[in-house]
C-alpha cells in the first residue's frame, strides 16, 4: 500500500480524486480502488514540548532557570488533532511505501517529516519515501505531479532548515519572553512581554519610524528652474544642478538650503543667452513585471485595494483550495519552471474565457513569447503564483476573490506581451556658468503596459508595472543639438519643505520585511545578505504582522500602522540587537544556506545558544524602565498559554 500524507484535507482530497475509483472513505483517510491510501495532517500535528515537559520546575517562571536549553528535544501531539495522529500511526504501520505530500515549502516539508520521524520509521521504508510537490489542485496538474515524484531524501536539507528555525524560535521566544516579563514585573508592568526573533525587530522598525516622524523638524530647500526657448520659440524648462562650490549650502541629500544662493542663481540666469552642451538620446525597453510571489502580491493588493497581508493570504488560500483557480500561494518565488511553458496556451485560454475583460482594448497575448519568468535555476520546491487551467466563473467569486484572481491573471498574461519601448532624451544646458538639466520620455510601443492602462476595465496601474514618471520627464522637448543657442527667460525660484518619512502601511511594512537589507545597520551583516533576504518567510509574514496587533503592540489609524505605548515601551527596554533586524536577517540567510546544503544545523544552533545566554545575562542586569507606569492592555494574552502555541517568531 502506498500512503500519501498530505498537509491538509483539501490537498488529500485532490490527490485521491486522481487515484483509481471507487473510493472508500474512512476516518481521516480515503482508500483508492487499487489499495493505495491518502491521509493528511491538519497543519502541524506535533508541537514543541513546553518547558515543564523537560523539568516540572519550569512551570513557574523564574529568572534563575534561564536560559532553558533542552539537551534532547521533545515533540508532543497537539491535543485538538491527536485523533488524526492516531489514524496516521495505524496507516503508516500498514503502508509499504510512504509519500510526503506536504505543501511545497520549508514548513510543508517538515510538517510531514516530523510525523514520519515521530512514528519511528527507519531503514528501507524511510529511504524509499518519496516527495510529491503539488502547486495546483486541479486533476490534470495533480496527475502531472504524481508522474514527477522525487526521493524525499533530496529534501532533507529543507527539512533540517525548518527544524532549526522551529527550535531557534522556541529557544529565543520562550527565554526572552520569560526574562523580560519577569523584569517587567519589577517596574510594575503586569502583562506578558512577548519577544520573538521576527516580531520584535519588526516592531522595532515601526517604533523607530514613529519616533523619527515625531522628532522630525521640517526645513526649507530651494530649486531653480530655467524657462528656455529656441530660436523657433519652442519652450521647455531645465533644473539647476548645483556645483561642488555649493556643497557648504546643501544637505546630505544634495538639496540647497540657502535661499540667498538660489535667489542669486535665479537672478543671474534671467534674460540671458544659454547653450546646449550635451544631448543624449537612448532607446530603452522595460520587460513585463514577473509573476507574483505572495509578498509581491500582498504589497500590490495593499496599494490598490487597501487589503491587509492576512486578508490577501486568506483570499489566496480560498482561490487555491476551494476554487482551484490559482497555484500554491505561499510562494517566495517569482519564476516558473521551463517545462510549464508548454501549458501556457491552455492557461491563457482559461483566463481569457473566464476573464476576457483583462484584454479589452488590448492586443491578445501571444503564447509564443517567452519572458524571463521561465527559469529553472530560480525555481526549487515552489514557483510563482499563476492562474490554473480552470476557467473562472467570476460571478461566483466574492469581491476580494475576484480582485486577487484578476490581479494574478493579469500579471501572468503580461508575460506574453513584448517589452514596453520608449526613448529617453537627456539635455544639459549652460547658462552664465551654471549647469541645468532636463529629460524627456517618449513612448514608442506600449507592449505589456497596455494591460495596465488606467482605462482598462477601470483599473489603475499595477504597483508592479512601475512608478509614474515624474513631471520633468513628462514634458515634450523640441529637437535640440549640441552647441545650439537658446534664450533663458526669468529664472524661477521654487521653495519646498523637507518631508518626514511616512508611517508604515501594510504595503510598506511588507516591503520592509521582504527587502530587510535596507534596514540592517551593521555594514558587515549587510555584506552577507542578499537583496532578497527578508524577515520571516512568505508563509509567516502576514501572521507575524497580525500577531503584533493581537498582542496590542501595534494599532491602525486608517491605513497607517503605528506602535502603541506598550510596543514603544518594550522596544525601548530591550537591547538594540533584539530590536534591529540584523540578527534575524542573518538567521534567515543561514537557514536558507542550510536548505541549500551550504551550512550545517550545528553551525547555526551553537552560536545562537551562546548569544542567547549573553542576552539573558544582559536582561538580568538592567530594569525595563521604559515600561514604568505603562498599563498592560486587557487583551494581553495569558502567561500560561504562551508556550502552548508554537513560539511564533
N, C-alpha and C positions, 0 to 999 in steps of 0.2 A: 504494500500500500504506500503510495506517495502521499505525504501530508504537506499541504500548503498552509503556512502560518502567515496570515495577513495581519496588517497593523490594526485595521478597523473592520467591522462587519460589512460596510459598503464595498470595500475592496475585496473582501472574501466572496461576497455575492457576485461581483463582476468576474472573478476567476471561475467560480462554479458555473456561471452562465455559459462558458465555452467548453466545459467538460461534458463527456457523454451523458445523455439523458436516458431514462428518467432519473431524477434526483430523489434522494431520501433525506428529508430534513430532520436533524436530531437536536439534542440540547447543545447549543453553541457550536454546531458544525453542520456541514452539508456533505452527504456521501454521493459520489457520482456512480453511474451505472457500471463503470469499469473497476470499481472498488477503491478508486482514489478518493481522497477526502480533503475538504477545505475547512479550516477553522481560523480563529482570529483572536487577537488580543483586543482590548478595549483601551487603547492608549497603553501606558506603562502598567503592567500587571504587578510589577515589583517596584519597591521604593527603597531608598537608602534607609537603613535602620536608624531609629532615634538614638541619641547619646546614651539613654538609660538601658538600651539593649547591650551596650558594652560594659556598663557598670551602673548598678542601681543608684549609686550616689549622685550620678549626673542628672537625676530627675530634678534635683534642686539646683538652681542657678547660683554658682559660687565662683568668685574670681580665681580662687586657688586651684580650681580644676583645669583652668585654661592654659595653653590650648589643648583641646581634646583631639587626639590623633589616633584613630584605630590602628592596631597592629595588623589585624585581619578584618577586612571589610565584610559587612553583613548586608544582605538584601532581605526584606520582608515582604510577604504578599500584601497587596493593598486590600483592606477589609471589604470594600464595596465590590471588588471584582474577583474575590477569592474563588467563587464557584467556577468562573471561566478558566482560571488557572488549573483547577482540578480536572475540568474537561480536557484541557490540553495535555495534562500529565498522562492521562489514560491513552490519548491518541498518539502521543509521541512514543510511548512504550510499544504500541502495536505497529507503528509505521516502520517500513523497511528503508524508506527514503524521505528525507526532510527537505523542504524548500522554504527559505527565508523570503517572505513576500512583504517585508516592511516597506514603508514609504521610501522613495529613492533619495534619502538624505542621511546625515550623520546619526540623528536620533532614531530614524526608522530602522537603520541597521542594528543599532544597539538594542532597541526595544525587543526585537525577536531573538537576537543573540543571547541576551541576558536570561531569557526564558529557557532557551535550549541549555545554557550553562547551569541554570538553577536545577534542571532535571537530571544533571549529571551525565549528559550524552557524551560518549567518548569514542575513541578508536575509529574504526572504519565508517561507522554511521555518521560521526561528526565530520570526518574528512570528505565524505561524499555529499554533504549538504550543499544544495545549490542556492543561487541567488536569483530571484525573479524581480526585475525592475519594471514597474508599470507606472506610466505617467499619464495614461489616457484610459478611462474606464469603459470606453466603447468596445464591443466584442471584437471587431477586426484588429484593434490595437492590442487588446489582451492576447489574442491568438499570436500576433507577431512577437510579442514579448515572451510568450511561452516557447517560441522557437529560437529564442536568443538567450537562454539562461546561461549563467556563468557559475563557476565554482564559488561558493561562499567564502572560501579561504582567501580569495583575491581581495576581500573587503575587510580582512582582519585589521589593517591599519585604520580604516574609517571607524570601526567599532571601538578600537583602542582609544582613538581620539575622543569619541563621545564619552567613553568611560572615564577618561582623565578629566574631561570637562565636568562631568557629573560629580566626581569625587572632590575636585578642586572647589566647585561651587559650594558643596556641603561643608567642607573644611573652613573655607573663608567666611561664608554667610553665617554659619552657626556660631563659630567662635567670635567673630567680630560683633555680631548682634548681641550675644550674651555679654561681651566685655563692655560695650557702650551702653547697653540697657542698665547694667549694674552700676556703672559710673554715673549715668544719668540720674539714678535714684539719689545719689549723694548730693545733687544740687536741686533736688525736689521735683524732677521730671518723672511722672509715674507711668508713662506709656512704654511700649516696646520700641526700641530704636533699631529698626531693621537695616542692616548693612549688607550689601551684595557687591560682587566684583563688577557687575554691569550696571545695575540700577543706581548705585551710589555715584560713580563718575558721570552718569547721565544726568542725575540730579545736580551734580556739581556744575555741569555745563549751563544749566538753566539758572542756578543761583548766581554764578559769576556774570552771566549775561544781564540778569536783572540788576545786579549791583553796578555794572558798567553803565547801564541806562540811567540808574538813579544818580550816579555821580557825574554824569556827562555834563560838560559845560560847552554850550554852542559857541562857535566863533565865526566871524565873517571871513570870507575869502573872495578873491576878485578874479574875473576873467575879462579879456579884451577881445572884441570881435572887430575885424576889418570888413567894411562893406566895399566890395571890389566890383569894378565894371571894366569890360573890354572896350576896344575901340568901336565895336558894333553895339555898345550899350547893353551887353548881356551882363546880368548881375549874379553874384554869388558871395558867400561870406567865408571867411577863414579865421581860425582861432590863434591867438598869440601863444607861442611856445617859449616860455621864459628861458633865458640863457643861464650858464653857470654863475655868472656875476650876480644873479638874482637869488641864489641859494640862501643867503642870510635872511631873506624876507619870506621864505617858504617853509611849509611844514614838511613832515617826513613823507607825505603823500604827493608832494610836488605842487601844492596849492599856494598861490600868492596871498599872503596875509596883510600886506601893506597896501592900503588904499592909495596913498600918495604915489607909490611906484606905478600902480595900474593906471591912475589918472594921467600920470606923465606920459605913459606909453600911448594911451588913447588920444591925448592932445597932440603928440608928436606925429602920429600917422594920419591925422585928419587933413584931407585935401592935399594928398602927396602922391607922387608917382610911385608905382610898385612894379616889381618884375617877377615873372615866373622863373624859379630856379631849378625846379625838378617836376617832372610829370611821370608817374609810374602807373601803367595800366596793366592789370593782370586778369586773365580769365580764370575763374575758380569754379570748383564744384563742391557740393555738400552731399554726402551719401545719406540714405534714409536712416533714421534712428533705429537702433537694434530692437528686436522684440523685447518684451518685458521680463525682468526678474520681479520677484514680489516687491522688493523695496522701491524699485523704479516705478512700478505700477501704483504703489501706495502714495508716493510723492506726487505723481501726476494727478491721481484722483483727489488728493487733498487740495491741490491747487485749483483744479477745475470744478470739483463738486463739494468741497468742504468736508470730505469724508475722513474719519479718524483711521489710523492704521489698522485697528482691530476690526472696524466696520468693513474695510476693504478685504481683509483676510477672511472674515466670516462670509462675505458675499462670494469671494473666490471659492471657498470650500463648498458652498451650495452649488455654484456653477459646475464644479468638478464632480462632486459626489452625486447630487440629485439630478441635475440636468445633463451632465456629461458633455458640456459644451466647451470646456477648456481643459488643458492638460494640467498636470500636478502643479498646484500653485505655490508651494513653499520652496521655491527655487531661487538660488542666488546666481544663476547663470542667465546670460542674455544671448546665448548662442545655441545652435541646433546641430544635431548630428548630420553629416553629409548624406547618409542614406535616406534621411527623411525628406530630402528634396524631391524624391520620386513620388511622394504622396501630395506634393504641393497642388497639382491640378484639382484633386478631389477636395482638399481643404478649401481652396479658393472657391470652387463651385458651391460648397456647402455654405460658405459665408455669403456669397452673392445671392443665392436663392433664399436665404433667410433674412439677410440684412443688406439688401441691394441699395438702400439709402446711402450707404457709405461711399458709393461711387457715383452718385448723382452729380451731374455737371463735371465729371472727371473722365479721363480715359479709362479703359478697362485695364486691370492688372495683366501683366504678361508673365505667365508661368515659366517662360524660358529664361527670364532674368534671374541670376543667382547672386544675391547680395553677400556681404561679408559675414552674415549671420551663420551660414553653414560652415562650421569649422570644428572638426573632430578634436583638435588639440585643446580646445577650450570647453569641452563637454566631458563630464565624468558621470556621476551617478544620475544627475538630472540635467534637464535642458530648459531653455526659456519657456515662458508661459505663452501658448499659442492656442488658437481655436482648434477644435477637433473636426473630424469629418462628418459630424452630425449637424443637420440643418436646424437652425434655431427657429423656434416659434416665439418671436419677440413679445407677442401679446400675452403669453403665459408667464413671462418673467415679471418680477417686481421692478419698480423704477430703478432701484440701485443695481439689481442684477443686469438690467438692460444697459445701464450706463457702463458698467465694468465690462460686459461682454463686447459691446461696441468698441470700447477703448482697446481691448486686447486684439479684436479682429482688425481694427484699422491699422494698428501697429504692425500686424503680420502682413496685411496687404501691401503696406509701404515697401516691403522687401522686393516687390515685383514691379517696381517703377524705376525709371532711370534717375540718375542724380539730379539734384537741383543745380542749375547752371546760372552763373552770374558773372559780371565783370566788376572789378573794383579799381577805381582810379584814385590815386593819392597825389595831391598837388601841394608843392611848397612855394611860398611867396616871400620875397624880401621887401620890407617897407622901412625906409630910414634906419637900416641896420638891424631891424627886428625881424625875427623869423615867425611866419604864420603858416598854418597847415589846414587843409581840408581834405575830405574824401567823399566819394560818392559811389553808390552801388547801383548797377543796372541789371535787371533780371533778363536772362536770355532764354531760359526754359524752366518751367515750374517743376517738372519731374514729379517726384513723390510728394512735394509740398501741396499739390492740388488736392490731395486727400484731407489736408488740414486747413483748407481755406476757410475764412470766417463765415462765408455764406454757404458753406457746405453742410446741409442738414442742421443749420443753426448752431454749429459747434465752433467754439473758439479754438485757436491753435493749440495743439498738444504742447505740454511743457517740454516734452522731449524733442519737439520739432525745432527748437532753437529759440533764442530770445528775440524779441522785437528789435529791429535796427534802431540805433539812436538817431536823433534829429539830424545830426550832421551828415550822416551817410544817406539820409532820405533826399537831400537836395539834389537837383539836376545840375550838372556842370556843363558849361559851354565847351566847345573844342578848344583846348589850350595846348601850347607847346613851350618848351624850354626857351627862355630868353624873351618871351612875349611881354610887351609893356602893358600895364594895367593902371587904373586910377583908384586910389583909396579915398573914399568919401569920409564922412565923420566917423571917428573911432567910437565904438560903443563900449562903455564900461558896465559890466554886469556884476552886481553884488549877490553873493549866495551865502547860505548859512551851512556850516557843517552839521550833519545829522547824526543822532545817536544810532547805535546798532538797533535793529528791530528785535522785539521779543520773539522768542521761538514760537512756531506754529507746528502742527502735526507734520507738515511737509518739510520744514527746515530742520526740525528735530530728527526726523528720519534721515534727512540728507547728512546731518552731522554724524549720525550713527554709522552710515554706510561709508563716509569719507572721513573717518576719525583722524586720519593723518594730519589734517589741517589744525586740529586742536591739541595735538601732542606737543608738550612743552620741551621735552628733552631732545636736543638735536641728535644724540646718539641713537635713541629709540626711533626717531623719525627716519633715520637712515635705513634701519632694518625693515620698517614697514613698507608695504606696497600701497599705492593709491587706493587699491580696492579693499585693504584690510579695514575691518569695521568693529564696532561694539556689538556684541551679541551676534545672532545668526538670523537669516531670513525668517525662520520658524519662530524665533523668540522675541524679535524686536517689538512687535505690536503688544505682546503680553507684558513686556517689561515696562513700556510706557503706561499701560493701563494699571499695572501694579503700583506705580508711583502715585497715581490718582487714588487708587483704592486705599493706599496707606496714608493718604492725605498729606503727602509731601509736595504734590503739585495740584494746581487748580486751573480752571479755564476762565478766561474773560473774553467772551466771544470766541474768535479764532485763535487768540493768543494764549500761550501756556506760561504760567508764572509759578514760582516757588511759594509755598506757604511759610508761615512763621516757623513751623516745626521743621520744614525742609531746610530753611536757611540756618536754623539753629544747629541742626545735625551736621551740615556741611562745614560750618564754622567751628565745630567741635572736633572734627576728625583731622588726622594728619593729612597733609597735602597729597601724599602718594595714594591715599584711599579715595580721594575726591577728583583726581585728574585721570584722564583716560590712558595715560602712558602704560601703566602696569597691565591693565586688562586688554589693551590693544596688542601688547606684546604676547600676552597669554593666547589670544586668538590666533596670532601669527604662528606661535609654537604649536598650537593644536592643529592648525592647518598643515604644518610641517609633519606632524605625526601621521596625519591621514595620507600624506604623500610619501611615506617611508623615509623622510629626510630627518626625522628626530625620533627619539625613544621615549616611552612613557616615563621611565625613571628620571631622565634628564629634565623632564618638565616638573615632576612632583617634588623632587628633592629640594631644589632652590625655593619652590613655593612654600614648603613647610618651614624652611629656615626663615624666610621673610615674614611668615605668619607669626612665628614666635617673637620676632622683633616688634611687630605691630602690637601684639598683646602686651608686651612689656611697656611699650610706649603709651598704650591706653591706660595702663595702671598708674602711670607716673604723672598724669595730669587730669584735672576735672573738666568736664564739658560745660564750661561756664556760659557759653553762648546759649545754653538751654535753660539757664536760671530764670525762673519766673514764667517760662513758657508752659501753657497748659496742654496736656495730651488730648487730642481730639477724641470724642466719644466713640468714633468708629475704629479707633486704634485696635488692631487685631490682638487677640488674647495670647499671652505668653505661651500657654500650654499647647496652643495649636501650631506654633511656629515650625517645629521640626516635623510635624506630621505631613506637611507638604514638602515636596522636593525643594530644597533651598534654591529658589529660582533666581539665579544670578544675583 
